[in-house]
Amino acid sequence: MKTTIDVSDELLARVKRRARKVGKPLRVLFEEGLRLVLDGASEPTAYVLPDFSLFPEMIVEDPFAKRVRRR
């Protein structure tokens, strides 16, 4: 399939140099790059806030606390 994308001049120059160096067409390098990103992508995980409280007995219940998972 053919498509059009906007690529920065600097990035395109780097890709062209790499393509010449490794002897592959630009299309192949773009496909390899996309596969690397997609295969290495994982589902985003929720950030867990560390407990930095000094006096846990003084913590007042926060109505939004149920939205945040603690360790």
C-alpha positions in Angstrom: 0.0 0.0 0.0 1.2 3.5 -0.7 0.8 6.4 1.7 2.3 9.8 2.3 3.9 10.9 5.6 5.6 14.0 6.8 9.1 13.3 8.0 11.6 16.0 9.2 14.4 16.8 6.8 17.0 15.7 9.4 15.3 12.4 10.1 14.9 11.6 6.4 18.6 12.4 5.7 19.6 10.0 8.5 17.3 7.3 7.1 18.7 7.8 3.6 22.3 7.5 4.9 21.4 4.3 6.8 19.6 2.9 3.8 22.7 3.4 1.6 25.0 2.1 4.3 23.1 -1.2 4.8 22.0 -1.5 1.2 18.2 -1.5 1.8 15.5 0.6 0.3 13.9 3.3 2.4 10.6 1.4 2.4 12.3 -1.5 4.2 13.8 0.7 6.9 10.5 2.4 7.5 8.7 -1.0 7.8 11.4 -2.3 10.1 11.2 0.8 12.3 7.4 0.5 12.5 7.6 -3.2 13.4 10.1 -2.5 16.2 7.9 0.2 17.7 4.7 -1.9 17.4 6.3 -5.2 18.6 8.0 -3.5 21.5 4.9 -1.5 22.5 3.1 -2.7 25.6 -0.1 -1.7 27.2 0.3 1.4 29.4 0.5 0.5 33.0 -0.9 2.6 35.8 1.6 4.5 37.8 1.8 3.5 41.4 2.5 6.3 43.8 5.2 5.5 46.4 4.2 6.0 50.0 6.3 8.9 51.3 4.1 9.7 54.3 5.9 10.3 57.6 3.0 9.9 59.9 0.5 7.4 58.4 -1.8 7.7 61.3 -2.4 11.4 60.4 -3.6 10.6 56.9 -7.1 11.9 56.2 -9.2 9.8 53.8 -9.0 11.3 50.4 -12.2 11.0 48.3 -10.0 10.5 45.2 -7.7 7.9 46.8 -9.7 5.0 45.3 -8.5 6.1 41.8 -4.9 5.7 42.8 -3.3 2.3 43.6 -0.8 2.2 46.3 1.9 -0.3 46.9 
